[in-house]
Structure formats: structure tokens, C-alpha cells
């Protein structure tokens, strides 16, 4: 493995950075909104699952009393 000078490293980083396709501000906004919506949907889903499982466990524990 050959050693790379700091100047060469910076040059290579700039070359690789130029190859990146950066998202537009609109794409970033749309993606962020979609992530937020999915987080809310999943939170509601898991809240419902937790509520149902909690009710089931409470019912099972109530049978023994």
C-alpha cells in the first residue's frame, strides 16, 4: 500500500465529490416529509399493537386472580 500525501488526498476527495449526484432542495423536502409521515404512521401502528398486547396480557393475568 502506497502512502498518499495530504495534497493528493484532498485532490482525490474533490474528484470523488464531483461524481456525487446531490439531491435538489425539492427532492430533499419531499423525502423529509415522506420520512416524517412514515414515522408518524409507524408510531401509531406500534401504539396500537402495544395497546392490544397490553390488554391481552392484562386479561391473561386477570384469569389467575
C-alpha positions as CSV (number, residue, x, y, z in Angstrom):
1,X,0.0,0.0,0.0
2,X,1.4,3.3,-1.0
3,X,1.3,6.4,1.1
4,X,-0.8,9.4,-0.1
5,X,0.3,12.9,0.5
6,X,-2.3,15.2,2.1
7,X,-2.5,17.3,-1.1
8,X,-3.1,14.2,-3.2
9,X,-5.8,13.0,-0.7
10,X,-7.6,16.3,-1.0
11,X,-7.5,16.2,-4.8
12,X,-8.9,12.6,-4.7
13,X,-11.7,13.7,-2.3
14,X,-12.6,16.6,-4.6
15,X,-12.7,14.3,-7.6
16,X,-15.0,11.8,-5.9
17,X,-17.2,14.6,-4.5
18,X,-17.6,15.9,-8.1
19,X,-19.1,12.5,-9.1
20,X,-21.9,12.7,-6.4
21,X,-25.4,13.5,-7.7
22,X,-26.7,15.8,-5.0
23,X,-30.5,16.0,-4.5
24,X,-32.3,19.2,-5.3
25,X,-33.9,21.2,-2.5
26,X,-37.3,19.9,-3.6
27,X,-36.2,16.3,-3.5
28,X,-34.8,16.8,0.0
29,X,-38.1,18.4,1.1
30,X,-40.3,15.7,-0.4
31,X,-38.1,12.9,1.1
32,X,-38.1,14.6,4.5
33,X,-41.9,14.9,4.5
34,X,-42.3,11.3,3.5
35,X,-40.0,10.2,6.3
36,X,-41.9,12.2,8.8
37,X,-45.2,10.7,7.6
38,X,-43.8,7.2,7.8
39,X,-42.5,7.9,11.4
40,X,-46.0,9.1,12.5
41,X,-47.7,6.1,10.8
42,X,-45.3,3.6,12.4
43,X,-45.7,5.3,15.8
44,X,-49.5,5.0,15.6
45,X,-49.2,1.4,14.4
46,X,-46.9,0.4,17.3
47,X,-49.0,2.3,19.8
48,X,-52.0,0.2,18.6
49,X,-50.0,-3.1,18.8
50,X,-48.7,-2.2,22.3
51,X,-52.3,-1.4,23.4
52,X,-53.6,-4.7,22.1
53,X,-50.8,-6.7,23.6
54,X,-51.1,-4.9,26.9
55,X,-54.8,-5.6,27.0
56,X,-54.2,-9.3,26.2
57,X,-51.6,-9.7,28.9
58,X,-53.8,-7.9,31.5
59,X,-56.7,-10.2,30.5
60,X,-54.4,-13.3,30.9
61,X,-53.1,-12.1,34.3
62,X,-56.7,-11.4,35.4
63,X,-57.7,-15.1,34.8
64,X,-55.3,-16.2,37.5
65,X,-56.7,-13.9,40.2
